[in-house]
Amino acid sequence: MNTAPPARPLPEMRCPLCGGPNGCLPAATGRFDTPCWCRDIAFPASLLAQVPADKAGRACVCAKCAQSAA
Ligand SMILES: [Zn+2]
């Protein structure tokens, strides 16, 4: 994929996999320097592969989906 990441976090507050709240703080504040739980865990490639292309790199997967894939 060659899509450049957005300059600012998009207000994507929902998990692209289950549609539930993703708890992403940068999405809520609009700042990438806002600490987020998702920086402390590794998302398996098999999980990221399930994210629709138009959401990849833009919407956070929620903790529940991340843990269920681990
Ligand atoms: Zn989810």
N, CA, C, O and the ligand as a Tripos MOL2 file, in Angstrom:
@<TRIPOS>MOLECULE
protein
  281   279    71     0     0
PROTEIN
NO_CHARGES

@<TRIPOS>ATOM
      1 N           0.8350   -1.1940    0.0000 N.3       1 MET1
      2 CA          0.0000    0.0000    0.0000 C.3       1 MET1
      3 C           0.8760    1.2520    0.0000 C.2       1 MET1
      4 O           1.8770    1.2910    0.7160 O.2       1 MET1
      5 N           0.5400    2.2380   -0.7540 N.am      2 ASN2
      6 CA          1.3620    3.4350   -0.8390 C.3       2 ASN2
      7 C           0.6120    4.6780   -0.3790 C.2       2 ASN2
      8 O           1.0110    5.8010   -0.6900 O.2       2 ASN2
      9 N          -0.4660    4.4770    0.3570 N.am      3 THR3
     10 CA         -1.2250    5.6240    0.8540 C.3       3 THR3
     11 C          -0.4680    6.2810    2.0020 C.2       3 THR3
     12 O          -0.1110    5.6110    2.9710 O.2       3 THR3
     13 N          -0.2280    7.5540    1.9050 N.am      4 ALA4
     14 CA          0.4620    8.2660    2.9780 C.3       4 ALA4
     15 C          -0.4410    8.3380    4.1980 C.2       4 ALA4
     16 O          -1.6570    8.4920    4.0790 O.2       4 ALA4
     17 N           0.1640    8.2240    5.3690 N.am      5 PRO5
     18 CA         -0.6610    8.3350    6.5760 C.3       5 PRO5
     19 C          -1.2010    9.7500    6.7040 C.2       5 PRO5
     20 O          -0.5750   10.7000    6.2340 O.2       5 PRO5
     21 N          -2.3470    9.8950    7.3310 N.am      6 PRO6
     22 CA         -2.9100   11.2440    7.4980 C.3       6 PRO6
     23 C          -2.0280   12.0860    8.3980 C.2       6 PRO6
     24 O          -1.3570   11.5600    9.2860 O.2       6 PRO6
     25 N          -2.0260   13.3900    8.1720 N.am      7 ALA7
     26 CA         -1.1930   14.2840    8.9620 C.3       7 ALA7
     27 C          -1.6970   14.3590   10.3940 C.2       7 ALA7
     28 O          -0.9190   14.5750   11.3230 O.2       7 ALA7
     29 N          -2.9780   14.1820   10.5670 N.am      8 ARG8
     30 CA         -3.5590   14.2000   11.8920 C.3       8 ARG8
     31 C          -4.3920   12.9480   12.0660 C.2       8 ARG8
     32 O          -4.9170   12.4120   11.0890 O.2       8 ARG8
     33 N          -4.5220   12.4660   13.3130 N.am      9 PRO9
     34 CA         -5.3740   11.2870   13.5250 C.3       9 PRO9
     35 C          -6.7990   11.5730   13.0760 C.2       9 PRO9
     36 O          -7.3400   12.6450   13.3460 O.2       9 PRO9
     37 N          -7.3880   10.6350   12.4060 N.am     10 LEU10
     38 CA         -8.7750   10.7970   12.0080 C.3      10 LEU10
     39 C          -9.6750   10.4690   13.1900 C.2      10 LEU10
     40 O          -9.3230    9.6430   14.0320 O.2      10 LEU10
     41 N         -10.8260   11.1080   13.2560 N.am     11 PRO11
     42 CA        -11.7290   10.8240   14.3860 C.3      11 PRO11
     43 C         -12.4350    9.4910   14.2110 C.2      11 PRO11
     44 O         -13.6640    9.4110   14.2070 O.2      11 PRO11
     45 N         -11.6300    8.4490   14.0680 N.am     12 GLU12
     46 CA        -12.1680    7.0970   13.9270 C.3      12 GLU12
     47 C         -12.2270    6.4750   15.3140 C.2      12 GLU12
     48 O         -11.2270    5.9590   15.8140 O.2      12 GLU12
     49 N         -13.3810    6.5250   15.9230 N.am     13 MET13
     50 CA        -13.5100    6.0590   17.3010 C.3      13 MET13
     51 C         -14.0190    4.6310   17.3800 C.2      13 MET13
     52 O         -14.2610    4.1070   18.4670 O.2      13 MET13
     53 N         -14.1780    4.0090   16.2270 N.am     14 ARG14
     54 CA        -14.7340    2.6600   16.2420 C.3      14 ARG14
     55 C         -13.7460    1.6770   15.6270 C.2      14 ARG14
     56 O         -13.0110    1.9890   14.6890 O.2      14 ARG14
     57 N         -13.7630    0.4750   16.1990 N.am     15 CYS15
     58 CA        -12.9170   -0.5950   15.7040 C.3      15 CYS15
     59 C         -13.3820   -1.0050   14.3080 C.2      15 CYS15
     60 O         -14.5690   -1.2610   14.1100 O.2      15 CYS15
     61 N         -12.4690   -1.0720   13.3370 N.am     16 PRO16
     62 CA        -12.8740   -1.4480   11.9810 C.3      16 PRO16
     63 C         -13.2570   -2.9190   11.8560 C.2      16 PRO16
     64 O         -13.7950   -3.3350   10.8290 O.2      16 PRO16
     65 N         -12.9860   -3.7040   12.8900 N.am     17 LEU17
     66 CA        -13.2990   -5.1320   12.8160 C.3      17 LEU17
     67 C         -14.6360   -5.4720   13.4660 C.2      17 LEU17
     68 O         -15.4340   -6.2170   12.8960 O.2      17 LEU17
     69 N         -14.8860   -4.9220   14.6700 N.am     18 CYS18
     70 CA        -16.1200   -5.2830   15.3700 C.3      18 CYS18
     71 C         -17.0990   -4.1150   15.4800 C.2      18 CYS18
     72 O         -18.2500   -4.3110   15.8680 O.2      18 CYS18
     73 N         -16.6560   -2.9010   15.1430 N.am     19 GLY19
     74 CA        -17.5490   -1.7510   15.2000 C.3      19 GLY19
     75 C         -17.7350   -1.1840   16.5920 C.2      19 GLY19
     76 O         -18.4950   -0.2340   16.7820 O.2      19 GLY19
     77 N         -17.0490   -1.7580   17.5670 N.am     20 GLY20
     78 CA        -17.1370   -1.2550   18.9350 C.3      20 GLY20
     79 C         -16.1700   -0.1020   19.1510 C.2      20 GLY20
     80 O         -15.3440    0.1830   18.2850 O.2      20 GLY20
     81 N         -16.2630    0.5610   20.2900 N.am     21 PRO21
     82 CA        -15.3500    1.6700   20.5910 C.3      21 PRO21
     83 C         -13.9170    1.1660   20.6960 C.2      21 PRO21
     84 O         -13.6660    0.1520   21.3470 O.2      21 PRO21
     85 N         -12.9780    1.8570   20.0670 N.am     22 ASN22
     86 CA        -11.6010    1.3660   20.0460 C.3      22 ASN22
     87 C         -10.7480    1.9860   21.1460 C.2      22 ASN22
     88 O          -9.6090    1.5640   21.3520 O.2      22 ASN22
     89 N         -11.2740    2.9710   21.8510 N.am     23 GLY23
     90 CA        -10.5300    3.5550   22.9570 C.3      23 GLY23
     91 C          -9.2770    4.2930   22.5120 C.2      23 GLY23
     92 O          -8.3500    4.4820   23.3000 O.2      23 GLY23
     93 N          -9.2480    4.7080   21.2550 N.am     24 CYS24
     94 CA         -8.0420    5.3610   20.7240 C.3      24 CYS24
     95 C          -8.0280    6.8210   21.1620 C.2      24 CYS24
     96 O          -8.9030    7.6020   20.7880 O.2      24 CYS24
     97 N          -7.0150    7.1810   21.9650 N.am     25 LEU25
     98 CA         -6.9570    8.5560   22.4610 C.3      25 LEU25
     99 C          -6.5520    9.5490   21.3760 C.2      25 LEU25
    100 O          -7.1480   10.6240   21.3050 O.2      25 LEU25
    101 N          -5.5730    9.2470   20.5320 N.am     26 PRO26
    102 CA         -5.2610   10.2010   19.4540 C.3      26 PRO26
    103 C          -6.4680   10.4920   18.5550 C.2      26 PRO26
    104 O          -6.6270   11.6130   18.0720 O.2      26 PRO26
    105 N          -7.3070    9.4930   18.3360 N.am     27 ALA27
    106 CA         -8.4940    9.7400   17.5270 C.3      27 ALA27
    107 C          -9.4300   10.7140   18.2230 C.2      27 ALA27
    108 O         -10.1330   11.4900   17.5740 O.2      27 ALA27
    109 N          -9.4330   10.6670   19.5530 N.am     28 ALA28
    110 CA        -10.3170   11.5460   20.3040 C.3      28 ALA28
    111 C          -9.7580   12.9570   20.4030 C.2      28 ALA28
    112 O         -10.5130   13.9290   20.3990 O.2      28 ALA28
    113 N          -8.4300   13.0730   20.4920 N.am     29 THR29
    114 CA         -7.8320   14.3890   20.7050 C.3      29 THR29
    115 C          -7.3630   15.0270   19.4020 C.2      29 THR29
    116 O          -7.1780   16.2420   19.3380 O.2      29 THR29
    117 N          -7.1690   14.2110   18.3560 N.am     30 GLY30
    118 CA         -6.6660   14.7450   17.0970 C.3      30 GLY30
    119 C          -5.1760   14.9990   17.1040 C.2      30 GLY30
    120 O          -4.6650   15.7390   16.2620 O.2      30 GLY30
    121 N          -4.4710   14.3900   18.0510 N.am     31 ARG31
    122 CA         -3.0190   14.5930   18.1440 C.3      31 ARG31
    123 C          -2.3120   13.2440   18.2280 C.2      31 ARG31
    124 O          -2.6720   12.3930   19.0420 O.2      31 ARG31
    125 N          -1.3030   13.0560   17.3770 N.am     32 PHE32
    126 CA         -0.5470   11.8140   17.4100 C.3      32 PHE32
    127 C           0.3240   11.7160   18.6500 C.2      32 PHE32
    128 O           0.7430   10.6170   19.0140 O.2      32 PHE32
    129 N           0.6100   12.8390   19.3150 N.am     33 ASP33
    130 CA          1.4810   12.7550   20.4900 C.3      33 ASP33
    131 C           0.7000   12.4290   21.7580 C.2      33 ASP33
    132 O           1.2690   12.4060   22.8500 O.2      33 ASP33
    133 N          -0.5790   12.1810   21.6210 N.am     34 THR34
    134 CA         -1.3450   11.7100   22.7620 C.3      34 THR34
    135 C          -1.0270   10.2380   22.9920 C.2      34 THR34
    136 O          -1.1930    9.4300   22.0780 O.2      34 THR34
    137 N          -0.5770    9.8690   24.1840 N.am     35 PRO35
    138 CA         -0.2480    8.4640   24.4350 C.3      35 PRO35
    139 C          -1.4760    7.5790   24.2510 C.2      35 PRO35
    140 O          -2.5860    7.9580   24.6240 O.2      35 PRO35
    141 N          -1.2710    6.4140   23.6810 N.am     36 CYS36
    142 CA         -2.3900    5.4970   23.4510 C.3      36 CYS36
    143 C          -1.9740    4.0890   23.8270 C.2      36 CYS36
    144 O          -0.8220    3.6960   23.6410 O.2      36 CYS36
    145 N          -2.9190    3.3370   24.3560 N.am     37 TRP37
    146 CA         -2.6340    1.9630   24.7510 C.3      37 TRP37
    147 C          -2.1010    1.1420   23.5800 C.2      37 TRP37
    148 O          -1.3360    0.1960   23.7700 O.2      37 TRP37
    149 N          -2.5130    1.5120   22.3660 N.am     38 CYS38
    150 CA         -2.1600    0.6890   21.2130 C.3      38 CYS38
    151 C          -0.6790    0.7860   20.8750 C.2      38 CYS38
    152 O          -0.1830    0.0010   20.0670 O.2      38 CYS38
    153 N           0.0400    1.7350   21.4790 N.am     39 ARG39
    154 CA          1.4720    1.8250   21.1980 C.3      39 ARG39
    155 C           2.2580    0.7990   22.0040 C.2      39 ARG39
    156 O           3.4250    0.5360   21.7140 O.2      39 ARG39
    157 N           1.6250    0.2290   23.0020 N.am     40 ASP40
    158 CA          2.3330   -0.6880   23.8840 C.3      40 ASP40
    159 C           2.1380   -2.1460   23.5130 C.2      40 ASP40
    160 O           2.7540   -3.0280   24.1130 O.2      40 ASP40
    161 N           1.2960   -2.4060   22.5390 N.am     41 ILE41
    162 CA          1.0790   -3.7850   22.1550 C.3      41 ILE41
    163 C           1.3830   -3.9430   20.6720 C.2      41 ILE41
    164 O           1.3990   -2.9730   19.9150 O.2      41 ILE41
    165 N           1.6220   -5.1850   20.2790 N.am     42 ALA42
    166 CA          1.8950   -5.4740   18.8760 C.3      42 ALA42
    167 C           0.6430   -6.0870   18.2560 C.2      42 ALA42
    168 O           0.0710   -7.0360   18.7920 O.2      42 ALA42
    169 N           0.2300   -5.5360   17.1310 N.am     43 PHE43
    170 CA         -0.9120   -6.1020   16.4260 C.3      43 PHE43
    171 C          -0.3990   -7.1610   15.4490 C.2      43 PHE43
    172 O           0.4380   -6.8600   14.5980 O.2      43 PHE43
    173 N          -0.8890   -8.3870   15.5610 N.am     44 PRO44
    174 CA         -0.4300   -9.4300   14.6390 C.3      44 PRO44
    175 C          -0.7920   -9.0740   13.2000 C.2      44 PRO44
    176 O          -1.8480   -8.4980   12.9390 O.2      44 PRO44
    177 N           0.0980   -9.4230   12.2720 N.am     45 ALA45
    178 CA         -0.1530   -9.1210   10.8630 C.3      45 ALA45
    179 C          -1.4340   -9.7820   10.3910 C.2      45 ALA45
    180 O          -2.1360   -9.2480    9.5320 O.2      45 ALA45
    181 N          -1.7400  -10.9620   10.9620 N.am     46 SER46
    182 CA         -2.9520  -11.6690   10.5490 C.3      46 SER46
    183 C          -4.1910  -10.8860   10.9410 C.2      46 SER46
    184 O          -5.2260  -10.9790   10.2810 O.2      46 SER46
    185 N          -4.0860  -10.1050   12.0260 N.am     47 LEU47
    186 CA         -5.2140   -9.2830   12.4550 C.3      47 LEU47
    187 C          -5.3390   -8.0530   11.5590 C.2      47 LEU47
    188 O          -6.4340   -7.7060   11.1150 O.2      47 LEU47
    189 N          -4.2110   -7.3990   11.2990 N.am     48 LEU48
    190 CA         -4.2470   -6.1960   10.4690 C.3      48 LEU48
    191 C          -4.7240   -6.5240    9.0610 C.2      48 LEU48
    192 O          -5.3080   -5.6780    8.3850 O.2      48 LEU48
    193 N          -4.4750   -7.7480    8.6250 N.am     49 ALA49
    194 CA         -4.9000   -8.1430    7.2860 C.3      49 ALA49
    195 C          -6.4150   -8.1660    7.1570 C.2      49 ALA49
    196 O          -6.9520   -8.1370    6.0500 O.2      49 ALA49
    197 N          -7.1050   -8.2190    8.3020 N.am     50 GLN50
    198 CA         -8.5680   -8.2550    8.2650 C.3      50 GLN50
    199 C          -9.1910   -6.8680    8.2150 C.2      50 GLN50
    200 O         -10.3890   -6.7250    7.9720 O.2      50 GLN50
    201 N          -8.3660   -5.8370    8.4490 N.am     51 VAL51
    202 CA         -8.8950   -4.4740    8.4390 C.3      51 VAL51
    203 C          -9.1800   -4.0600    6.9970 C.2      51 VAL51
    204 O          -8.3150   -4.2190    6.1360 O.2      51 VAL51
    205 N         -10.3580   -3.5400    6.7160 N.am     52 PRO52
    206 CA        -10.6590   -3.0980    5.3580 C.3      52 PRO52
    207 C          -9.6310   -2.0770    4.8760 C.2      52 PRO52
    208 O          -9.1280   -1.2750    5.6630 O.2      52 PRO52
    209 N          -9.3220   -2.1120    3.5820 N.am     53 ALA53
    210 CA         -8.2430   -1.2760    3.0370 C.3      53 ALA53
    211 C          -8.4800    0.2010    3.3170 C.2      53 ALA53
    212 O          -7.5300    0.9480    3.5540 O.2      53 ALA53
    213 N          -9.7250    0.6240    3.2930 N.am     54 ASP54
    214 CA         -9.9710    2.0580    3.4810 C.3      54 ASP54
    215 C          -9.8270    2.4890    4.9290 C.2      54 ASP54
    216 O          -9.8670    3.6820    5.2300 O.2      54 ASP54
    217 N          -9.6580    1.5150    5.8410 N.am     55 LYS55
    218 CA         -9.4600    1.8560    7.2530 C.3      55 LYS55
    219 C          -8.0410    1.5660    7.7100 C.2      55 LYS55
    220 O          -7.6450    1.9940    8.7940 O.2      55 LYS55
    221 N          -7.2780    0.8560    6.9140 N.am     56 ALA56
    222 CA         -5.9460    0.4580    7.3270 C.3      56 ALA56
    223 C          -5.0790    1.6830    7.5940 C.2      56 ALA56
    224 O          -4.9960    2.5850    6.7600 O.2      56 ALA56
    225 N          -4.4370    1.7110    8.7520 N.am     57 GLY57
    226 CA         -3.5850    2.8270    9.1150 C.3      57 GLY57
    227 C          -4.3590    4.0590    9.5350 C.2      57 GLY57
    228 O          -3.7660    5.1080    9.7830 O.2      57 GLY57
    229 N          -5.6700    3.9470    9.6170 N.am     58 ARG58
    230 CA         -6.4850    5.1250    9.9380 C.3      58 ARG58
    231 C          -7.3510    4.9070   11.1530 C.2      58 ARG58
    232 O          -7.5330    5.8230   11.9550 O.2      58 ARG58
    233 N          -7.8890    3.7110   11.3070 N.am     59 ALA59
    234 CA         -8.7410    3.4360   12.4560 C.3      59 ALA59
    235 C          -8.0690    2.3920   13.3320 C.2      59 ALA59
    236 O          -7.5690    1.3820   12.8360 O.2      59 ALA59
    237 N          -8.0580    2.6390   14.6330 N.am     60 CYS60
    238 CA         -7.4760    1.7080   15.5930 C.3      60 CYS60
    239 C          -8.3600    0.4680   15.7370 C.2      60 CYS60
    240 O          -9.5870    0.5600   15.7790 O.2      60 CYS60
    241 N          -7.7110   -0.6840   15.8100 N.am     61 VAL61
    242 CA         -8.4230   -1.8880   16.2260 C.3      61 VAL61
    243 C          -8.5630   -1.8290   17.7470 C.2      61 VAL61
    244 O          -7.6520   -1.3690   18.4350 O.2      61 VAL61
    245 N          -9.6840   -2.2870   18.2690 N.am     62 CYS62
    246 CA         -9.9030   -2.2020   19.7140 C.3      62 CYS62
    247 C          -9.1020   -3.2720   20.4490 C.2      62 CYS62
    248 O          -8.6290   -4.2350   19.8430 O.2      62 CYS62
    249 N          -8.9570   -3.0920   21.7610 N.am     63 ALA63
    250 CA         -8.1540   -4.0010   22.5680 C.3      63 ALA63
    251 C          -8.7410   -5.4030   22.5540 C.2      63 ALA63
    252 O          -8.0080   -6.3910   22.5850 O.2      63 ALA63
    253 N         -10.0550   -5.4850   22.5070 N.am     64 LYS64
    254 CA        -10.6950   -6.8030   22.5410 C.3      64 LYS64
    255 C         -10.3150   -7.6190   21.3200 C.2      64 LYS64
    256 O          -9.9580   -8.7910   21.4350 O.2      64 LYS64
    257 N         -10.3900   -7.0020   20.1520 N.am     65 CYS65
    258 CA        -10.0210   -7.7130   18.9220 C.3      65 CYS65
    259 C          -8.5310   -8.0260   18.9120 C.2      65 CYS65
    260 O          -8.1320   -9.0990   18.4600 O.2      65 CYS65
    261 N          -7.6960   -7.0990   19.4090 N.am     66 ALA66
    262 CA         -6.2580   -7.3300   19.4250 C.3      66 ALA66
    263 C          -5.9290   -8.5270   20.3070 C.2      66 ALA66
    264 O          -5.0730   -9.3410   19.9600 O.2      66 ALA66
    265 N          -6.6170   -8.6370   21.4630 N.am     67 GLN67
    266 CA         -6.3230   -9.7230   22.3830 C.3      67 GLN67
    267 C          -6.8630  -11.0450   21.8690 C.2      67 GLN67
    268 O          -6.2610  -12.0940   22.0980 O.2      67 GLN67
    269 N          -7.9870  -11.0060   21.1780 N.am     68 SER68
    270 CA         -8.5400  -12.2520   20.6910 C.3      68 SER68
    271 C          -7.6970  -12.8440   19.5800 C.2      68 SER68
    272 O          -7.7840  -14.0400   19.3030 O.2      68 SER68
    273 N          -6.8720  -12.0070   18.9310 N.am     69 ALA69
    274 CA         -6.0200  -12.4960   17.8480 C.3      69 ALA69
    275 C          -4.6780  -12.9660   18.3680 C.2      69 ALA69
    276 O          -3.9640  -13.6930   17.6780 O.2      69 ALA69
    277 N          -4.3260  -12.5550   19.5890 N.am     70 ALA70
    278 CA         -2.9930  -12.8730   20.1110 C.3      70 ALA70
    279 C          -2.8980  -14.3520   20.5030 C.2      70 ALA70
    280 O          -1.8490  -14.8030   20.9620 O.2      70 ALA70
    281 ZN        -12.7630   -4.5450   17.8490 Zn       71 ZN71
@<TRIPOS>BOND
     1     1     2 1
     2     2     3 1
     3     3     4 2
     4     3     5 am
     5     5     6 1
     6     6     7 1
     7     7     8 2
     8     7     9 am
     9     9    10 1
    10    10    11 1
    11    11    12 2
    12    11    13 am
    13    13    14 1
    14    14    15 1
    15    15    16 2
    16    15    17 am
    17    17    18 1
    18    18    19 1
    19    19    20 2
    20    19    21 am
    21    21    22 1
    22    22    23 1
    23    23    24 2
    24    23    25 am
    25    25    26 1
    26    26    27 1
    27    27    28 2
    28    27    29 am
    29    29    30 1
    30    30    31 1
    31    31    32 2
    32    31    33 am
    33    33    34 1
    34    34    35 1
    35    35    36 2
    36    35    37 am
    37    37    38 1
    38    38    39 1
    39    39    40 2
    40    39    41 am
    41    41    42 1
    42    42    43 1
    43    43    44 2
    44    43    45 am
    45    45    46 1
    46    46    47 1
    47    47    48 2
    48    47    49 am
    49    49    50 1
    50    50    51 1
    51    51    52 2
    52    51    53 am
    53    53    54 1
    54    54    55 1
    55    55    56 2
    56    55    57 am
    57    57    58 1
    58    58    59 1
    59    59    60 2
    60    59    61 am
    61    61    62 1
    62    62    63 1
    63    63    64 2
    64    63    65 am
    65    65    66 1
    66    66    67 1
    67    67    68 2
    68    67    69 am
    69    69    70 1
    70    70    71 1
    71    71    72 2
    72    71    73 am
    73    73    74 1
    74    74    75 1
    75    75    76 2
    76    75    77 am
    77    77    78 1
    78    78    79 1
    79    79    80 2
    80    79    81 am
    81    81    82 1
    82    82    83 1
    83    83    84 2
    84    83    85 am
    85    85    86 1
    86    86    87 1
    87    87    88 2
    88    87    89 am
    89    89    90 1
    90    90    91 1
    91    91    92 2
    92    91    93 am
    93    93    94 1
    94    94    95 1
    95    95    96 2
    96    95    97 am
    97    97    98 1
    98    98    99 1
    99    99   100 2
   100    99   101 am
   101   101   102 1
   102   102   103 1
   103   103   104 2
   104   103   105 am
   105   105   106 1
   106   106   107 1
   107   107   108 2
   108   107   109 am
   109   109   110 1
   110   110   111 1
   111   111   112 2
   112   111   113 am
   113   113   114 1
   114   114   115 1
   115   115   116 2
   116   115   117 am
   117   117   118 1
   118   118   119 1
   119   119   120 2
   120   119   121 am
   121   121   122 1
   122   122   123 1
   123   123   124 2
   124   123   125 am
   125   125   126 1
   126   126   127 1
   127   127   128 2
   128   127   129 am
   129   129   130 1
   130   130   131 1
   131   131   132 2
   132   131   133 am
   133   133   134 1
   134   134   135 1
   135   135   136 2
   136   135   137 am
   137   137   138 1
   138   138   139 1
   139   139   140 2
   140   139   141 am
   141   141   142 1
   142   142   143 1
   143   143   144 2
   144   143   145 am
   145   145   146 1
   146   146   147 1
   147   147   148 2
   148   147   149 am
   149   149   150 1
   150   150   151 1
   151   151   152 2
   152   151   153 am
   153   153   154 1
   154   154   155 1
   155   155   156 2
   156   155   157 am
   157   157   158 1
   158   158   159 1
   159   159   160 2
   160   159   161 am
   161   161   162 1
   162   162   163 1
   163   163   164 2
   164   163   165 am
   165   165   166 1
   166   166   167 1
   167   167   168 2
   168   167   169 am
   169   169   170 1
   170   170   171 1
   171   171   172 2
   172   171   173 am
   173   173   174 1
   174   174   175 1
   175   175   176 2
   176   175   177 am
   177   177   178 1
   178   178   179 1
   179   179   180 2
   180   179   181 am
   181   181   182 1
   182   182   183 1
   183   183   184 2
   184   183   185 am
   185   185   186 1
   186   186   187 1
   187   187   188 2
   188   187   189 am
   189   189   190 1
   190   190   191 1
   191   191   192 2
   192   191   193 am
   193   193   194 1
   194   194   195 1
   195   195   196 2
   196   195   197 am
   197   197   198 1
   198   198   199 1
   199   199   200 2
   200   199   201 am
   201   201   202 1
   202   202   203 1
   203   203   204 2
   204   203   205 am
   205   205   206 1
   206   206   207 1
   207   207   208 2
   208   207   209 am
   209   209   210 1
   210   210   211 1
   211   211   212 2
   212   211   213 am
   213   213   214 1
   214   214   215 1
   215   215   216 2
   216   215   217 am
   217   217   218 1
   218   218   219 1
   219   219   220 2
   220   219   221 am
   221   221   222 1
   222   222   223 1
   223   223   224 2
   224   223   225 am
   225   225   226 1
   226   226   227 1
   227   227   228 2
   228   227   229 am
   229   229   230 1
   230   230   231 1
   231   231   232 2
   232   231   233 am
   233   233   234 1
   234   234   235 1
   235   235   236 2
   236   235   237 am
   237   237   238 1
   238   238   239 1
   239   239   240 2
   240   239   241 am
   241   241   242 1
   242   242   243 1
   243   243   244 2
   244   243   245 am
   245   245   246 1
   246   246   247 1
   247   247   248 2
   248   247   249 am
   249   249   250 1
   250   250   251 1
   251   251   252 2
   252   251   253 am
   253   253   254 1
   254   254   255 1
   255   255   256 2
   256   255   257 am
   257   257   258 1
   258   258   259 1
   259   259   260 2
   260   259   261 am
   261   261   262 1
   262   262   263 1
   263   263   264 2
   264   263   265 am
   265   265   266 1
   266   266   267 1
   267   267   268 2
   268   267   269 am
   269   269   270 1
   270   270   271 1
   271   271   272 2
   272   271   273 am
   273   273   274 1
   274   274   275 1
   275   275   276 2
   276   275   277 am
   277   277   278 1
   278   278   279 1
   279   279   280 2
@<TRIPOS>SUBSTRUCTURE
     1 MET1         2 RESIDUE 1 A MET
     2 ASN2         6 RESIDUE 1 A ASN
     3 THR3        10 RESIDUE 1 A THR
     4 ALA4        14 RESIDUE 1 A ALA
     5 PRO5        18 RESIDUE 1 A PRO
     6 PRO6        22 RESIDUE 1 A PRO
     7 ALA7        26 RESIDUE 1 A ALA
     8 ARG8        30 RESIDUE 1 A ARG
     9 PRO9        34 RESIDUE 1 A PRO
    10 LEU10       38 RESIDUE 1 A LEU
    11 PRO11       42 RESIDUE 1 A PRO
    12 GLU12       46 RESIDUE 1 A GLU
    13 MET13       50 RESIDUE 1 A MET
    14 ARG14       54 RESIDUE 1 A ARG
    15 CYS15       58 RESIDUE 1 A CYS
    16 PRO16       62 RESIDUE 1 A PRO
    17 LEU17       66 RESIDUE 1 A LEU
    18 CYS18       70 RESIDUE 1 A CYS
    19 GLY19       74 RESIDUE 1 A GLY
    20 GLY20       78 RESIDUE 1 A GLY
    21 PRO21       82 RESIDUE 1 A PRO
    22 ASN22       86 RESIDUE 1 A ASN
    23 GLY23       90 RESIDUE 1 A GLY
    24 CYS24       94 RESIDUE 1 A CYS
    25 LEU25       98 RESIDUE 1 A LEU
    26 PRO26      102 RESIDUE 1 A PRO
    27 ALA27      106 RESIDUE 1 A ALA
    28 ALA28      110 RESIDUE 1 A ALA
    29 THR29      114 RESIDUE 1 A THR
    30 GLY30      118 RESIDUE 1 A GLY
    31 ARG31      122 RESIDUE 1 A ARG
    32 PHE32      126 RESIDUE 1 A PHE
    33 ASP33      130 RESIDUE 1 A ASP
    34 THR34      134 RESIDUE 1 A THR
    35 PRO35      138 RESIDUE 1 A PRO
    36 CYS36      142 RESIDUE 1 A CYS
    37 TRP37      146 RESIDUE 1 A TRP
    38 CYS38      150 RESIDUE 1 A CYS
    39 ARG39      154 RESIDUE 1 A ARG
    40 ASP40      158 RESIDUE 1 A ASP
    41 ILE41      162 RESIDUE 1 A ILE
    42 ALA42      166 RESIDUE 1 A ALA
    43 PHE43      170 RESIDUE 1 A PHE
    44 PRO44      174 RESIDUE 1 A PRO
    45 ALA45      178 RESIDUE 1 A ALA
    46 SER46      182 RESIDUE 1 A SER
    47 LEU47      186 RESIDUE 1 A LEU
    48 LEU48      190 RESIDUE 1 A LEU
    49 ALA49      194 RESIDUE 1 A ALA
    50 GLN50      198 RESIDUE 1 A GLN
    51 VAL51      202 RESIDUE 1 A VAL
    52 PRO52      206 RESIDUE 1 A PRO
    53 ALA53      210 RESIDUE 1 A ALA
    54 ASP54      214 RESIDUE 1 A ASP
    55 LYS55      218 RESIDUE 1 A LYS
    56 ALA56      222 RESIDUE 1 A ALA
    57 GLY57      226 RESIDUE 1 A GLY
    58 ARG58      230 RESIDUE 1 A ARG
    59 ALA59      234 RESIDUE 1 A ALA
    60 CYS60      238 RESIDUE 1 A CYS
    61 VAL61      242 RESIDUE 1 A VAL
    62 CYS62      246 RESIDUE 1 A CYS
    63 ALA63      250 RESIDUE 1 A ALA
    64 LYS64      254 RESIDUE 1 A LYS
    65 CYS65      258 RESIDUE 1 A CYS
    66 ALA66      262 RESIDUE 1 A ALA
    67 GLN67      266 RESIDUE 1 A GLN
    68 SER68      270 RESIDUE 1 A SER
    69 ALA69      274 RESIDUE 1 A ALA
    70 ALA70      278 RESIDUE 1 A ALA
    71 ZN71       281 GROUP 0 **** ****
